[in-house]
Amino acid sequence: MGMNKNTVLAWATFIMIVVGLVLIGMGAFRYDDVAGWGFAAVGIGFFAIAWVFNALKGRV
């Protein structure tokens, strides 16, 4: 079983969602100062990139 482009994009989407959730969780529960907002913003950015990867499946 080989990995084609769609499989690679699916795994990348899954990993980006997991990392985004971890970053948002760190921003919400670990850091109580301004750094928490930064971690949450980067986590939302990871969600946006994962959304783009998901939209590219089947088109590349």
N, C-alpha and C positions, 0 to 999 in steps of 0.2 A: 504494500500500500504506500504509494508516494504522496507527497504533499504538493498539490497544485496551488495556483495563485489564490483561489477562493478559500482553500483551507488555511493558508498562511494569513490571509486577511481576517478570517474568522478567529484564529488564535490571537492575532494582534488586537482585535476588538475586545476579546475576553480579557486579555492581560491589561489593556488600558482601562477597562471598567474596574477591574480589581484594584489597580494602582490608584485610580481616581477615588474609589471608596475609602481606601486607606488614607489618602491625603486629606479627604474631607473629615474622616474620623479623627485624624491627628489634629486638624484645625479646630474641631469641635470639643474634643475631650482632653487633649494633651496641652495645648497652648492657650492660655487665657488672655494674652495680650494681643498686640497688633499682628504678631506672626501668625496667629490662628486664622485671621482673615486672608493672609497670603496663601497659607496652605489650602484653605477652602477654595480660593480663586483658582489656584493651579489644578486642584482636583476637578473643578467644573471645566477647565480647559481640557483636561484629559478626557472627560465625557464628550466634549465637542469633537475632539480628534477621533475618538472611537466611533462616534456617529458617522463621520466622514468615511472611515474605514468600512463600516457596515454598508454604507451607500455605494461604495465602490465594488462590493462583491458582485460578480457576474458581469461587470462592465470592463474590467481590465483584462 
